[in-house]
Amino acid sequence: MSNVEKTMIIELMSHDFEALLKGVAPGQLRLVQDSAIAPPEILAMLSRLAADIGVEFLPSAWMIVEDDEIVGLCSVIKVPQDGKIHIGYGVAPTRQSRGCTTRAIGQLLEWARDDPRVALISAETGFENVASQRVLERNGFVRIGERIDAEDGPLICWEAATV
């Protein structure tokens, strides 16, 4: 099986977040055993965010799954406006640098191109997070600027058109 076939994004529902918060993999999937996909407080925040955004826009979060193992998460992190969705994503530390994030963001773009509600996807990366910058570049995102975030510091702003 090729790498392209074994990575997929699966919509995260509220019951999936509940399972993840209990340390249990939803459905027939497995959790990464040697590192967490996200700390509990981040999972709880993402669950609340997905519920809030889900009132207006679904899907709002996905599991990044490789070989039936949940290796990371991807979420819409702001209520979409005018066809623009803003995403955030993360992968368990022991699953980084294996290409699964690049493949997952590629699949997210494919989904967005098939969804008439989405015209543009934006994301941000830290200046030091070269791996995440490469994920976006490999998927056709273009660097559109920079900003300073009160929590995260200097960020690079990225966009990819879906139409």
GUSE-408712 format. One record per residue (C-alpha): x, y, z; residue in three letters. Coordinates in pm, whole numbers, padded with zeros to 5 digits, always signed. Layout:
XYZALA ...
END
This chain:
+00000+00000+00000MET +00135+00345-00085SER +00166+00624+00170ASN -00107+00818-00008VAL -00356+00537+00052GLU -00276+00480+00418LYS -00322+00838+00547THR -00675+00973+00574MET -00874+01238+00750ILE -01189+01130+00934ILE -01444+01378+01065GLU -01424+01417+01443LEU -01765+01413+01611MET -01843+01516+01970SER -01849+01152+02085HIS -01504+01103+01929ASP -01370+01396+02132PHE -01530+01243+02444GLU -01348+00915+02376ALA -01016+01090+02312LEU -01053+01289+02634LEU -01091+00956+02819LYS -00779+00824+02648GLY -00978+00586+02428VAL -00964+00560+02049ALA -01302+00597+01880PRO -01434+00319+01657GLY -01190+00058+01533GLN -00896+00298+01550LEU -00588+00293+01777ARG -00415+00571+01967LEU -00043+00641+01931VAL +00114+00448+02219GLN +00444+00631+02261ASP +00323+00994+02264SER -00004+01187+02294ALA -00166+01341+01987ILE -00239+01646+02207ALA -00233+01728+02580PRO -00571+01689+02757PRO -00621+02067+02791GLU -00569+02111+02415ILE -00812+01826+02338LEU -01071+01989+02567ALA -01019+02329+02400MET -01046+02175+02051LEU -01363+01990+02153SER -01525+02316+02272ARG -01408+02496+01959LEU -01544+02222+01730ALA -01880+02235+01910ALA -01898+02615+01880ASP -01798+02623+01513ILE -02012+02317+01440GLY -02324+02519+01514VAL -02253+02716+01195GLU -02019+02495+00992PHE -01958+02122+00966LEU -01728+01943+00949PRO -01518+02144+01193SER -01253+01889+01297ALA -01083+01575+01167TRP -00863+01298+01297MET -00546+01237+01098ILE -00533+00858+01070VAL -00253+00643+00933GLU -00278+00264+00926ASP -00581+00278+01164ASP -00380+00481+01418GLU -00490+00833+01514ILE -00167+01029+01470VAL -00299+01385+01484GLY -00583+01631+01455LEU -00687+01909+01219CYS -00950+02169+01305SER -01126+02473+01172VAL -01021+02723+01438ILE -01236+03025+01348LYS -01596+03047+01232VAL -01573+03051+00850PRO -01654+03382+00682GLN -01703+03462+00314ASP -01583+03118+00205GLY -01262+03136+00408LYS -01176+02871+00667ILE -00878+02898+00900HIS -00721+02569+01012ILE -00483+02445+01275GLY -00328+02099+01295TYR -00091+01890+01497GLY +00060+01543+01498VAL +00197+01331+01782ALA +00569+01406+01826PRO +00672+01049+01742THR +00476+01063+01414ARG +00621+01390+01287GLN +00852+01409+00983SER +00687+01106+00820ARG +00475+01289+00564GLY +00138+01210+00720CYS +00062+01577+00794THR +00142+01675+00435THR -00087+01398+00306ARG -00365+01492+00551ALA -00359+01862+00458ILE -00365+01753+00093GLY -00681+01553+00164GLN -00832+01850+00348LEU -00770+02063+00038LEU -00938+01796-00179GLU -01241+01804+00053TRP -01246+02186+00040ALA -01230+02190-00339ARG -01543+01971-00347ASP -01729+02191-00095ASP -01888+02498-00258PRO -01889+02678+00079ARG -01507+02694+00083VAL -01308+02928-00143ALA -00992+02969+00063LEU -00807+02792+00344ILE -00571+02987+00569SER -00324+02873+00833ALA -00043+03015+01042GLU +00295+02876+01145THR +00557+02986+01392GLY +00876+03123+01238PHE +01077+02834+01385GLU +00831+02566+01275ASN +00998+02488+00943VAL +00835+02143+00921ALA +00486+02295+00931SER +00588+02559+00677GLN +00698+02277+00442ARG +00365+02097+00491VAL +00182+02407+00369LEU +00426+02481+00086GLU +00401+02123-00043ARG +00025+02166-00058ASN +00034+02491-00255GLY -00020+02737+00029PHE +00132+03080-00034VAL +00292+03295+00233ARG +00081+03613+00249ILE +00226+03795+00548GLY +00320+03790+00913GLU +00162+03889+01240ARG +00238+03888+01611ILE +00006+03682+01832ASP -00018+03759+02203ALA +00013+03389+02294GLU +00215+03240+02008ASP +00446+03528+01916GLY +00554+03593+01556PRO +00356+03395+01298LEU +00369+03346+00923ILE +00028+03370+00753CYS -00055+03130+00468TRP -00343+03083+00221GLU -00448+02833-00044ALA -00733+02892-00286ALA -00974+02603-00335THR -01160+02733-00643VAL 
END
